[in-house]
Amino acid sequence: MTDLKPGTVVVIRAFDDIPEHLFKVDTVEEDRVTGEALTGPFAGSYGEPPLDLIKSVTGKD
């Protein structure tokens, strides 16, 4: 995804028992992004989801 850059808000698709949620990107790595969950059960928590869990880009925070 070429739209990914720090500050971008993305939708992380549901996986395991975690529902779909919004995530604010801090850094874009080769195979993942780092940042903070904005919604869902991990809201406010740091995470490093792999790029294949990104469903869509919603914009900037």
Contacts in CASP RR format, 6 or more apart in sequence:
PFRMAT RR
TARGET T0000
AUTHOR 0000-0000-0000
METHOD contacts of the structure
MODEL  1
MTDLKPGTVVVIRAFDDIPEHLFKVDTVEEDRVTGEALTGPFAGSYGEPP
LDLIKSVTGKD
1 51 0 8 1.000
1 54 0 8 1.000
1 57 0 8 1.000
3 57 0 8 1.000
4 10 0 8 1.000
4 25 0 8 1.000
4 28 0 8 1.000
4 33 0 8 1.000
4 54 0 8 1.000
4 57 0 8 1.000
5 25 0 8 1.000
5 28 0 8 1.000
6 25 0 8 1.000
6 26 0 8 1.000
6 27 0 8 1.000
6 28 0 8 1.000
7 24 0 8 1.000
7 25 0 8 1.000
7 26 0 8 1.000
7 60 0 8 1.000
7 61 0 8 1.000
8 24 0 8 1.000
8 25 0 8 1.000
8 57 0 8 1.000
8 59 0 8 1.000
8 60 0 8 1.000
9 22 0 8 1.000
9 23 0 8 1.000
9 24 0 8 1.000
9 25 0 8 1.000
9 38 0 8 1.000
9 57 0 8 1.000
9 58 0 8 1.000
9 59 0 8 1.000
9 60 0 8 1.000
9 61 0 8 1.000
10 22 0 8 1.000
10 23 0 8 1.000
10 25 0 8 1.000
10 33 0 8 1.000
10 54 0 8 1.000
10 55 0 8 1.000
10 56 0 8 1.000
10 57 0 8 1.000
10 58 0 8 1.000
11 20 0 8 1.000
11 21 0 8 1.000
11 22 0 8 1.000
11 23 0 8 1.000
11 54 0 8 1.000
11 55 0 8 1.000
11 56 0 8 1.000
11 57 0 8 1.000
11 58 0 8 1.000
12 20 0 8 1.000
12 21 0 8 1.000
12 22 0 8 1.000
12 23 0 8 1.000
12 37 0 8 1.000
12 49 0 8 1.000
12 53 0 8 1.000
12 54 0 8 1.000
12 55 0 8 1.000
13 20 0 8 1.000
13 53 0 8 1.000
13 54 0 8 1.000
13 55 0 8 1.000
14 20 0 8 1.000
15 53 0 8 1.000
18 40 0 8 1.000
18 41 0 8 1.000
18 42 0 8 1.000
19 40 0 8 1.000
19 41 0 8 1.000
20 55 0 8 1.000
21 37 0 8 1.000
21 38 0 8 1.000
21 39 0 8 1.000
21 40 0 8 1.000
21 41 0 8 1.000
21 42 0 8 1.000
21 43 0 8 1.000
22 37 0 8 1.000
22 38 0 8 1.000
22 39 0 8 1.000
22 58 0 8 1.000
23 33 0 8 1.000
23 35 0 8 1.000
23 36 0 8 1.000
23 37 0 8 1.000
23 38 0 8 1.000
23 47 0 8 1.000
23 49 0 8 1.000
24 35 0 8 1.000
24 36 0 8 1.000
24 38 0 8 1.000
24 61 0 8 1.000
25 33 0 8 1.000
25 34 0 8 1.000
25 35 0 8 1.000
26 33 0 8 1.000
26 34 0 8 1.000
26 35 0 8 1.000
26 36 0 8 1.000
27 33 0 8 1.000
27 34 0 8 1.000
27 35 0 8 1.000
29 48 0 8 1.000
31 50 0 8 1.000
31 51 0 8 1.000
32 48 0 8 1.000
32 49 0 8 1.000
32 50 0 8 1.000
32 51 0 8 1.000
33 48 0 8 1.000
33 49 0 8 1.000
33 51 0 8 1.000
33 54 0 8 1.000
34 46 0 8 1.000
34 47 0 8 1.000
34 48 0 8 1.000
35 46 0 8 1.000
35 47 0 8 1.000
35 48 0 8 1.000
36 44 0 8 1.000
36 45 0 8 1.000
36 46 0 8 1.000
36 47 0 8 1.000
37 43 0 8 1.000
37 44 0 8 1.000
37 45 0 8 1.000
37 47 0 8 1.000
38 44 0 8 1.000
38 61 0 8 1.000
END
